[in-house]
Amino acid sequence: MDKLSAMTDEDLVRDYKENENQAAANLLYERYKDTVKYKAKTMFIAGGDKEDLIQEGMIGLFNAVRDYDVERSVKFTTFANICIERQIQNAIKASNRQKNLPLNGYISLDQPLGQGDDEELTIGDNLAADDFYNPEYAYLSKEEISTINADAKTKLSTFEREVFALSKKGQNYQQIAKALKKTPKSIDNALTRIKKKLSAK
């Protein structure tokens, strides 16, 4: 554990993915547990409690560890914060839609996303940059986004393009499945194919 403790977040993700080292992932979850609790503490979800928001935040953290691309220059802390914020925000919106209530929970667009070199980046900066609302793409440059959009038109099937378009808007597996009248598993498989196709050189 001492060796893992000395590793950066990025190295822990790499170790987890390349060596299937669950201990590396667990250490990341431990490092960001307080971050999740802090974010959940400042928000409100209709019909739920703080534990519900903490659970959603942890799901966002799990997604961050799973989806983080170690080859990109963005820091893991920036990516993790985006994923955690987005997961909690989606849960709040879904809860309020179900109860037909106005949005009671919100995330400040002026809130910093990360620390150190990334502390000046805000959620608003990422959302305003383009229509890439999916956390996995939020940190891409405009040139990279243009390239991905162009590749999507030529490399993806009609169904995959539909899934990709909804994913960019921040919809989760269940929401996309409902919109396209497909099973969540088929959406999961489609997103996996999309990621491989758009990552191919």
C-alpha positions in Angstrom: 0.0 0.0 0.0 2.9 2.4 0.7 4.0 2.1 -3.0 0.4 2.9 -4.1 0.2 5.8 -1.7 3.1 7.5 -3.4 1.6 7.2 -6.8 -0.2 10.1 -8.6 -3.9 9.8 -9.4 -3.0 9.3 -13.1 -0.6 6.5 -12.3 -3.2 4.8 -10.1 -5.7 4.8 -13.0 -3.0 3.4 -15.3 -2.1 0.7 -12.8 -5.8 -0.2 -12.4 -6.5 -0.4 -16.1 -3.3 -2.1 -17.3 -2.8 -4.5 -14.4 -6.4 -4.8 -13.2 -5.2 -3.7 -9.8 -8.4 -3.1 -7.8 -6.3 -1.8 -4.9 -5.3 1.2 -7.0 -8.9 2.0 -7.8 -9.9 1.6 -4.2 -7.2 4.1 -3.2 -8.6 6.6 -5.7 -12.1 6.1 -4.3 -10.7 6.8 -0.8 -8.8 9.9 -2.0 -12.0 11.4 -3.5 -14.5 10.3 -0.9 -14.4 13.6 1.0 -14.8 15.5 -2.3 -17.9 13.6 -3.0 -19.3 14.2 0.5 -18.5 17.9 0.2 -20.3 18.3 -3.1 -23.3 16.3 -1.8 -23.5 18.4 1.3 -24.0 21.6 -0.7 -27.0 20.3 -2.7 -30.6 19.2 -2.3 -32.5 16.4 -3.9 -36.3 16.3 -3.7 -37.6 13.3 -1.9 -34.1 12.1 -1.0 -31.3 12.8 1.5 -27.6 13.4 1.5 -26.8 9.7 1.4 -28.6 9.5 -1.9 -26.5 12.3 -3.3 -23.3 10.8 -1.9 -24.2 7.5 -3.6 -24.7 9.3 -6.9 -21.4 11.2 -6.5 -19.6 7.9 -5.9 -21.2 6.5 -9.1 -19.7 9.6 -10.9 -16.3 8.8 -9.3 -16.5 5.2 -10.4 -17.3 6.4 -14.0 -14.3 8.8 -13.8 -11.9 6.0 -12.9 -13.4 3.8 -15.6 -13.4 6.3 -18.4 -10.4 8.5 -17.7 -7.9 8.5 -20.6 -4.4 8.5 -19.2 -2.9 9.5 -22.5 -4.5 13.0 -22.4 -2.9 15.9 -20.7 -5.9 16.8 -18.5 -5.5 16.0 -14.8 -7.6 13.2 -13.3 -8.8 15.6 -10.6 -10.4 17.8 -13.2 -12.1 14.9 -15.0 -13.2 13.3 -11.7 -14.8 16.6 -10.6 -16.7 16.9 -13.8 -18.0 13.3 -13.6 -19.0 13.7 -9.9 -20.8 17.0 -10.5 -22.6 15.7 -13.6 -23.8 12.5 -11.9 -25.2 14.5 -9.0 -26.8 17.1 -11.2 -28.5 14.5 -13.3 -29.9 12.8 -10.2 -31.3 16.1 -9.0 -32.9 16.8 -12.3 -34.4 13.4 -12.6 -35.8 13.6 -9.1 -37.4 16.9 -9.8 -38.9 15.9 -13.1 -40.5 12.9 -11.5 -42.1 15.1 -8.8 -43.0 17.9 -11.2 -41.1 20.3 -9.0 -38.7 23.2 -9.9 -35.1 22.4 -9.7 -34.1 22.7 -6.1 -30.5 21.6 -6.4 -28.0 23.4 -8.5 -24.3 23.5 -9.3 -22.6 26.9 -9.5 -21.1 27.4 -12.9 -18.4 29.5 -11.3 -17.2 26.7 -9.1 -13.6 25.6 -9.8 -13.3 22.1 -11.3 -9.8 21.1 -10.0 -6.8 22.1 -8.1 -3.4 23.5 -8.9 -3.0 24.3 -12.6 -6.7 23.5 -13.2 -8.2 25.6 -10.4 -9.2 28.5 -12.7 -11.3 26.2 -14.9 -15.0 26.2 -14.1 -18.0 24.1 -15.0 -19.3 27.0 -17.0 -16.1 27.1 -19.0 -16.5 23.5 -20.0 -20.2 23.7 -20.8 -19.9 26.9 -22.8 -17.1 25.6 -25.0 -19.3 23.4 -27.2 -22.3 21.1 -27.1 -20.2 18.3 -25.7 -22.1 17.9 -22.4 -20.9 14.3 -21.7 -18.2 14.5 -19.0 -16.0 12.2 -21.0 -15.6 14.8 -23.7 -15.9 18.0 -21.6 -12.2 18.7 -21.6 -11.6 18.3 -25.4 -10.3 21.2 -27.5 -12.5 22.6 -30.3 -10.2 21.0 -32.8 -10.6 17.6 -31.2 -14.4 18.0 -31.0 -14.6 18.9 -34.7 -12.5 15.9 -35.6 -14.7 13.6 -33.5 -17.9 15.0 -34.9 -16.5 14.5 -38.4 -15.4 10.9 -37.6 -18.9 10.2 -36.2 -20.5 10.9 -39.5 -18.3 8.5 -41.4 -17.4 5.8 -38.9 -20.7 5.2 -37.0 -23.8 3.5 -38.0 -27.2 5.3 -37.9 -28.0 3.8 -34.5 -24.6 4.6 -33.1 -24.9 8.2 -34.3 -28.2 8.5 -32.5 -26.7 7.1 -29.3 -23.7 9.4 -29.6 -25.8 12.5 -30.1 -27.8 11.8 -26.9 -24.7 10.9 -25.0 -23.2 14.3 -25.9 -26.2 15.9 -24.3 -25.4 14.2 -21.0 -28.1 11.5 -21.1 -27.3 8.3 -19.2 -27.8 4.7 -20.4 -31.3 4.5 -19.1 -32.4 7.8 -20.6 -30.9 6.9 -24.0 -32.5 3.5 -23.9 -35.9 4.9 -23.2 -35.6 7.6 -25.9 -34.5 5.0 -28.6 -36.7 2.2 -27.2 -33.8 -0.1 -26.7 -32.4 -2.0 -23.7 -29.7 -0.3 -21.5 -27.4 -3.2 -22.4 -27.7 -2.4 -26.1 -26.8 1.2 -25.4 -23.9 0.1 -23.3 -22.6 -2.0 -26.2 -23.1 0.8 -28.6 -21.2 3.3 -26.5 -18.3 0.8 -26.2 -18.2 0.4 -30.0 -18.5 4.2 -30.5 -15.5 4.8 -28.1 -13.4 2.3 -30.0 -14.3 3.6 -33.4 -13.7 7.3 -32.5 -10.4 6.4 -30.7 -9.1 4.5 -33.7 -6.4 6.4 -35.6 
